[in-house]
Amino acid sequence: MDLNRVVIVGASLAGLRAAETLRNEGFDGEVVVVGAEPHRPYDRPPLSKKLLAGEWEPDRIHLRQPDTFDDLDVEWRFGVAGAGLDPSAGILHLTNGTDITYDGCIIATGAACRRLPEQSRYSHVHEVRTLDDAMRLRAEIADGGRHVVVIGAGFIGLEVAATARQLGNDVTVLEGAPAPLIRGLGEEMGAAIGAMHEARGVTLRCGVQVDRLHDDGVLLAGEDGAEGELIEADIVVVGIGVVPATAWLGDSGLQLRDGVVCDETLNALDVDGSVVPGVYAAGDVLRWPNPLFAEEMRVEHWTNAAEQGAAAAKNLLAAAGRGAGAPEAYAPVPFFWSDQFDIRIQFLGRASADDAVEVVLGSTQPNEDGTVKFLALYRTGDRVHGALGVNAPRWVMKMRGQLMEQASWHDALAHAATLA
Ligand SMILES: Cc1cc2nc3c(=O)[nH]c(=O)nc-3n(C[C@H](O)[C@H](O)[C@H](O)COP(=O)(O)OP(=O)(O)OC[C@H]3O[C@@H](n4cnc5c(N)ncnc54)[C@H](O)[C@@H]3O)c2cc1C
């Protein structure tokens, strides 16, 4: 396959890492990166933490320092989006009506916030996905004294709740499930994190269904069709998850199922399940079978986006005979972190709803000084499946080998005991 021009769609973490890797691997053809936002690539995790808190300004969150930007020799097209892809002709259509022909394409369009009906009609309702979103919310909560209602107790909802509370706001979190963070950590550990929020002054209401947004706040669903309780709010933040940004690929013939469906090497598949030569994907937008966990995954976390951007670029080069060796399966132990108040959560592996969980070091109960530190392991069958550390970076990182090996539960417990 001739590989003269590679186009990367999405100019954020996965897209940038893909461009950097193409150059680091010696690709000397054209690289064009198309990004819907007007900004150069920036880091999203601070948007709900230090940037939202006003501790950092936007110039602290560049993903690549401005003075090294030109070194990449990449053509950046900011403020314009991919509008369609024709893989058989090798053409990317753009929203400004122009086309780009390509030999290789990496799709890195990430995800966008899931919204509630009529959300954009309400000026007091916010979401946090982009720098512009975060700056808008920051201006509202910076001085404290407001009642902030967060809908959704996922990671971003809880991070926003913690930041808003630390700025002196009253914060209520509404969650439909019985505990926060169930999808990421399971019910037991999610409830433990929820208790830490309550101890720090957040009002947490789980098991409540939001009916709709309201001029004065949020209306809960009532019983038997009756109007439910009105939760009054000055500011509402909707944190009910994300949807992968694939709408623009509707006519592409690519297989789309809650993400761009790829094979183990991150090569996109068509609707018949055949690989689409030259088209790869990376980051939050992508669903692929992780051979290490024998599970199809779509991961919405930083480390995965960065590593997949690099892996997609390497595999594109390898498939075109421009890299060392053949394309390789992408088989990581997934990892993420989240900072909420003084709580640093780190998770390696996966948490499934039916995993058994055991706290093996430390305790979910606060120490005398109010801090919490523990390591919990997740078990599927007789294998270790995940490791959660709260304020325990060394303990959790030292479990990586066990997860790589898919160690037995017995061996994982024995290894954890050596870390105390
Ligand atoms: C507020 C917040 C806090 C987070 N905190 C953490 C954390 O603490 N730990 C952690 O592990 N992860 C965290 N994450 C997740 C992490 O930031 C994401 O996993 C990561 O940004 C994904 O990178 P990406 O490049 O795949 O997608 P994105 O960062 O979503 O970027 C995709 C880009 O593509 C653009 N785009 C979309 N459609 C098109 C199109 N058609 N054409 C061109 N461009 C398009 C988008 O505008 C966007 O700029 C956080 C995310 C958010 C939003």
The ligand as an SDF file (V2000), in Angstrom:
LIG
                    3D

 53 58  0  0  0  0  0  0  0  0999 V2000
  -13.8110   16.7600   32.2160 C   0  0  0  0  0  0  0  0  0  0  0  0
  -13.0370   15.4860   31.9280 C   0  0  0  0  0  0  0  0  0  0  0  0
  -12.2000   14.9660   32.9180 C   0  0  0  0  0  0  0  0  0  0  0  0
  -11.5040   13.7890   32.6650 C   0  0  0  0  0  0  0  0  0  0  0  0
  -10.7000   13.2740   33.6500 N   0  0  0  0  0  0  0  0  0  0  0  0
  -10.0380   12.1230   33.4350 C   0  0  0  0  0  0  0  0  0  0  0  0
   -9.2200   11.5580   34.4670 C   0  0  0  0  0  0  0  0  0  0  0  0
   -9.0910   12.1190   35.5760 O   0  0  0  0  0  0  0  0  0  0  0  0
   -8.5990   10.3770   34.2140 N   0  0  0  0  0  0  0  0  0  0  0  0
   -8.7200    9.7330   33.0350 C   0  0  0  0  0  0  0  0  0  0  0  0
   -8.1360    8.6360   32.8610 O   0  0  0  0  0  0  0  0  0  0  0  0
   -9.4720   10.2390   32.0150 N   0  0  0  0  0  0  0  0  0  0  0  0
  -10.1270   11.4210   32.2050 C   0  0  0  0  0  0  0  0  0  0  0  0
  -10.9070   11.9500   31.2100 N   0  0  0  0  0  0  0  0  0  0  0  0
  -11.0340   11.2110   29.9410 C   0  0  0  0  0  0  0  0  0  0  0  0
   -9.9910   11.6100   28.9100 C   0  0  0  0  0  0  0  0  0  0  0  0
   -9.7920   12.9960   28.8890 O   0  0  0  0  0  0  0  0  0  0  0  0
  -10.4640   11.1010   27.5510 C   0  0  0  0  0  0  0  0  0  0  0  0
  -10.4290    9.6930   27.6180 O   0  0  0  0  0  0  0  0  0  0  0  0
   -9.5870   11.5900   26.4180 C   0  0  0  0  0  0  0  0  0  0  0  0
   -9.6910   12.9840   26.2700 O   0  0  0  0  0  0  0  0  0  0  0  0
  -10.0020   10.9070   25.0960 C   0  0  0  0  0  0  0  0  0  0  0  0
   -9.2120   11.4080   24.0820 O   0  0  0  0  0  0  0  0  0  0  0  0
   -9.6650   11.2930   22.5560 P   0  0  0  0  0  0  0  0  0  0  0  0
   -8.5970   11.9910   21.7760 O   0  0  0  0  0  0  0  0  0  0  0  0
  -10.0170    9.9070   22.2320 O   0  0  0  0  0  0  0  0  0  0  0  0
  -11.0400   12.0950   22.4500 O   0  0  0  0  0  0  0  0  0  0  0  0
  -11.4350   13.5640   22.8370 P   0  0  0  0  0  0  0  0  0  0  0  0
  -10.5150   14.0970   23.8870 O   0  0  0  0  0  0  0  0  0  0  0  0
  -12.8890   13.5480   23.1020 O   0  0  0  0  0  0  0  0  0  0  0  0
  -11.1640   14.4030   21.5190 O   0  0  0  0  0  0  0  0  0  0  0  0
  -11.8370   14.2020   20.3250 C   0  0  0  0  0  0  0  0  0  0  0  0
  -11.6970   15.4570   19.5060 C   0  0  0  0  0  0  0  0  0  0  0  0
  -12.2650   15.2250   18.2290 O   0  0  0  0  0  0  0  0  0  0  0  0
  -13.0670   16.3340   17.8810 C   0  0  0  0  0  0  0  0  0  0  0  0
  -14.0890   15.8910   16.9190 N   0  0  0  0  0  0  0  0  0  0  0  0
  -15.2730   15.2840   17.1670 C   0  0  0  0  0  0  0  0  0  0  0  0
  -15.9190   15.0100   16.0090 N   0  0  0  0  0  0  0  0  0  0  0  0
  -15.1140   15.4610   15.0220 C   0  0  0  0  0  0  0  0  0  0  0  0
  -15.2190   15.4390   13.6150 C   0  0  0  0  0  0  0  0  0  0  0  0
  -16.2730   14.9220   12.9950 N   0  0  0  0  0  0  0  0  0  0  0  0
  -14.2090   15.9900   12.8930 N   0  0  0  0  0  0  0  0  0  0  0  0
  -13.1150   16.5290   13.5250 C   0  0  0  0  0  0  0  0  0  0  0  0
  -12.9740   16.5630   14.8550 N   0  0  0  0  0  0  0  0  0  0  0  0
  -13.9530   16.0250   15.5970 C   0  0  0  0  0  0  0  0  0  0  0  0
  -13.6340   16.7920   19.1730 C   0  0  0  0  0  0  0  0  0  0  0  0
  -14.0790   18.1390   19.0740 O   0  0  0  0  0  0  0  0  0  0  0  0
  -12.4330   16.6400   20.1060 C   0  0  0  0  0  0  0  0  0  0  0  0
  -11.6260   17.7790   20.0890 O   0  0  0  0  0  0  0  0  0  0  0  0
  -11.6210   13.1370   31.4230 C   0  0  0  0  0  0  0  0  0  0  0  0
  -12.4630   13.6810   30.4310 C   0  0  0  0  0  0  0  0  0  0  0  0
  -13.1650   14.8420   30.6760 C   0  0  0  0  0  0  0  0  0  0  0  0
  -14.0790   15.4120   29.6210 C   0  0  0  0  0  0  0  0  0  0  0  0
  1  2  1  0
  2  3  1  0
  2 52  2  0
  3  4  2  0
  4  5  1  0
  4 50  1  0
  5  6  2  0
  6  7  1  0
  6 13  1  0
  7  8  2  0
  7  9  1  0
  9 10  1  0
 10 11  2  0
 10 12  1  0
 12 13  2  0
 13 14  1  0
 14 15  1  0
 14 50  1  0
 15 16  1  0
 16 17  1  0
 16 18  1  0
 18 19  1  0
 18 20  1  0
 20 21  1  0
 20 22  1  0
 22 23  1  0
 23 24  1  0
 24 25  2  0
 24 26  1  0
 24 27  1  0
 27 28  1  0
 28 29  2  0
 28 30  1  0
 28 31  1  0
 31 32  1  0
 32 33  1  0
 33 34  1  0
 33 48  1  0
 34 35  1  0
 35 36  1  0
 35 46  1  0
 36 37  1  0
 36 45  1  0
 37 38  2  0
 38 39  1  0
 39 40  1  0
 39 45  2  0
 40 41  1  0
 40 42  2  0
 42 43  1  0
 43 44  2  0
 44 45  1  0
 46 47  1  0
 46 48  1  0
 48 49  1  0
 50 51  2  0
 51 52  1  0
 52 53  1  0
M  END
$$$$
